Amino acid sequence: MPVIYVNDTAGKWESDPRAYLERCLATQARGRDIVRLIEPDLDRDYFMFKPKHSAFFGTPLESLLSNLAVRRLVLTGITAHQCVLFTAMDAHVREYQLLVPADCIGSSSRAETRHALFIAERALGAPVADSARLRFGRAAGVKA
C-alpha cells in the first residue's frame, strides 16, 4: 500500500522533506516522540507539502493518486476536524472511496475528533472503526 504524507508548511515553506523531518525530530521539537512513531521512510513513502487544510489543495496529490491507479484512501492524521476532514471532503467530491480509522486521527479535543468522525461517516459514507477492524484492500494511506 503506498503511503503518502502531506504535511502543513506551518508558514515555513521548504522543498526538502529530509530537512523538514530533521527539524521535526530535533531534540527541542514539540511532538518529537510522536514524529518518531509515524516517521516516513523517505526512500519508499511519498511526501509533499500543503499550503492549507486539505491534502488536495495546492498539491500534486490527485495526479499522484491517478498515476498509482488508487481509488480508495485510508485517511489518518491530526487536526481531525480540519485537515483530515477537509481532505476527506475533497476526496469525497472526487469520488474516492474513504476509510477512516478512528484510532489513527486526533484533534486537540475528543469532541472535535468525534465531530469529524461523525461527518466522515454520516455525510461522506466513510467506514469508521478502529484500525484493527478495517479491511483495506487496494488503497493508499494518506496522512493529512
C-alpha positions in Angstrom: 0.0 0.0 0.0 1.5 3.3 -1.0 1.8 5.8 2.0 1.6 9.4 1.2 2.5 12.1 3.8 1.0 15.5 3.2 2.3 18.0 5.8 1.4 21.5 6.6 4.1 24.0 6.0 3.1 25.9 9.2 4.2 29.1 7.3 7.7 27.7 6.8 8.0 26.6 3.2 10.7 24.0 2.4 11.3 21.9 -0.6 13.4 19.3 1.2 11.4 16.7 3.1 14.6 15.5 4.8 15.3 19.0 6.2 11.6 19.2 7.4 11.8 15.8 9.0 15.2 16.7 10.7 13.5 19.8 12.1 10.6 17.8 13.5 13.0 15.3 15.1 15.3 17.9 16.6 15.8 17.5 20.4 13.8 20.6 21.2 11.0 20.0 18.7 7.5 19.7 20.2 5.9 16.4 19.3 9.2 14.7 18.5 8.2 11.5 20.2 5.1 11.2 18.0 7.0 12.0 14.9 9.4 9.2 15.7 6.4 6.8 15.8 5.0 7.8 12.4 8.2 8.9 10.7 8.1 8.4 6.9 10.6 6.3 5.1 11.6 9.0 2.6 13.2 6.3 0.3 9.9 4.5 0.0 7.0 6.7 1.0 5.6 9.7 -0.8 5.9 13.1 0.8 4.5 16.5 -0.1 3.7 19.9 1.5 0.3 21.5 1.5 -0.5 25.2 2.0 -3.9 24.8 3.5 -6.1 22.3 5.3 -6.9 19.8 2.5 -4.2 17.5 1.2 -5.7 18.1 -2.3 -5.4 21.9 -2.2 -2.3 23.2 -4.0 -0.6 19.8 -4.1 0.1 17.1 -6.7 -1.9 14.6 -4.7 -4.6 14.0 -7.3 -2.0 13.4 -10.1 -0.1 11.0 -7.9 -3.2 9.0 -7.0 -4.1 8.8 -10.6 -0.6 7.6 -11.6 -0.8 5.0 -8.8 -4.3 3.9 -10.0 -5.7 4.4 -6.5 -9.4 4.9 -5.9 -9.6 4.1 -2.2 -8.0 6.2 0.5 -7.3 5.4 4.2 -7.1 8.8 5.9 -5.1 9.4 9.1 -3.7 12.4 10.7 -4.0 15.2 13.2 -6.4 18.1 13.4 -9.2 15.7 12.5 -11.8 18.4 12.4 -9.8 20.4 9.9 -7.0 18.7 7.9 -8.4 15.2 7.9 -12.0 16.3 7.5 -11.2 18.8 4.7 -9.1 16.2 2.9 -12.0 13.7 3.3 -14.5 16.1 1.8 -12.2 16.9 -1.1 -11.7 13.1 -1.7 -15.4 12.5 -1.5 -16.3 15.1 -4.2 -13.6 13.5 -6.4 -15.4 10.1 -5.9 -12.6 8.3 -3.9 -13.8 5.6 -1.5 -12.8 6.5 2.0 -11.8 4.6 5.1 -11.1 6.5 8.4 -9.5 4.5 11.2 -10.9 6.2 14.3 -7.8 5.4 16.4 -5.5 7.0 13.8 -6.8 10.5 13.8 -6.9 13.1 16.5 -7.6 16.7 17.5 -6.9 18.9 20.5 -10.2 17.6 22.0 -12.2 14.4 21.9 -15.3 16.4 20.9 -13.5 17.7 17.8 -12.4 14.2 16.8 -15.8 12.7 17.4 -17.4 15.5 15.3 -15.0 14.8 12.4 -15.7 11.1 12.6 -19.5 11.7 12.6 -19.3 13.8 9.5 -16.9 11.4 7.7 -19.3 8.5 8.4 -22.7 10.2 8.0 -22.1 12.8 5.3 -19.2 11.2 3.3 -20.2 7.5 3.7 -16.7 6.6 5.0 -16.5 3.4 7.1 -15.2 4.5 10.6 -13.8 1.9 13.0 -10.6 1.2 14.9 -7.8 0.3 12.5 -7.7 -3.4 13.6 -11.3 -3.8 12.3 -10.9 -2.1 8.9 -10.0 -4.1 5.8 -8.1 -2.0 3.3 -7.6 -4.0 0.0 -6.0 -1.9 -2.7 -5.7 1.6 -1.1 -3.3 4.4 -0.5 -2.7 5.7 3.0 -2.9 9.5 3.1 -1.6 11.1 6.3 -3.1 14.6 6.3 
